[in-house]
Amino acid sequence: MTELRSFTLTDQALGAVMMALQRSLLEQSDIVPVLKNFNFVPTEDGLVVKNPPIVKFNSDGIVISEVDDEEASLIDETATE
């Protein structure tokens, strides 16, 4: 029988989930596709999300930009180095 490994979320991974939830609520969009696209990596401290959602706000709290696919791939490459 195969032994199942147990993982916990790091603070970073939990923050990524919370950011996805905030973004979903703000945009009134479905959170499921965002969560399904997360790339989790096991570390000594728990799971880390390699591609967390990134949103930039101005001083009034208004979304001014979101990361596009090209920026996301750069972030993903940086996270693996």
N, C-alpha and C positions, 0 to 999 in steps of 0.2 A: 504494500500500500504506500502511496506517495504521501509524504508529510507536507502539510500546508504551512507556508510561512505566513506569519502575521506581521503587518506593518502598521505604523501610526503616521499621521500627518505631522510634518514639521510646522513650525510657526509660519514659514514661508508658504507652504502648501495651503495651510488654512487661510492665510491672507489672500492667496490666489482664488480660492473658492469664494471668499467673502467679496472680493473685487468683482468676480464674475456675477455674483448675486446682485451687487449694487448696480452694475452696468445693466443687467437684465431688467431690474426694476426701473432704472432711469429711462431706458429705451423702450420699456414695455415689450420686451422680446423674450423668447424662449431660452432658458438657461441650458437646456439639455445639450444642444450642439456644442456649446462652449466647453462644458464639462467633458463631453465625449472626445474632444480634441486635445485635452490636456495630455501631455507626455510626462508621466511620473517616473522618477528615477530613485531607486532605493539608496540611501546613505546610512551611515552609522546612527544618525539622529532620527531617521524616519524617511518618509517619502518627500521628495522635492519635485515641484512642477518646473519643467524646463522651459515651458512657453506660457507664462502667466499673462493674463490680460493686462494691457497697459493703457491707461487713459490719462490725458493731460487736461488740467482745468486751469482757467484763469483765476484771478483773485476774487471774482464774484461767484465762483463755483460752477461756471458754465464750461461744458466740454469744448475744448478748442481743437483737439486732434486725437485721433486714435491711431494706433500702430497699424500700418498696412502690411500686406504679405511679405514684401521685400524687407521691411524693418524687422518683422517677426523672425524671418530666417536668419538675419544677422544676430539678433538677440539669442536665438537658439544655438547658433554656432559659437557664440561667445560663452554661453553657459556650459558647453561641453569641453572648453579648453581648460 
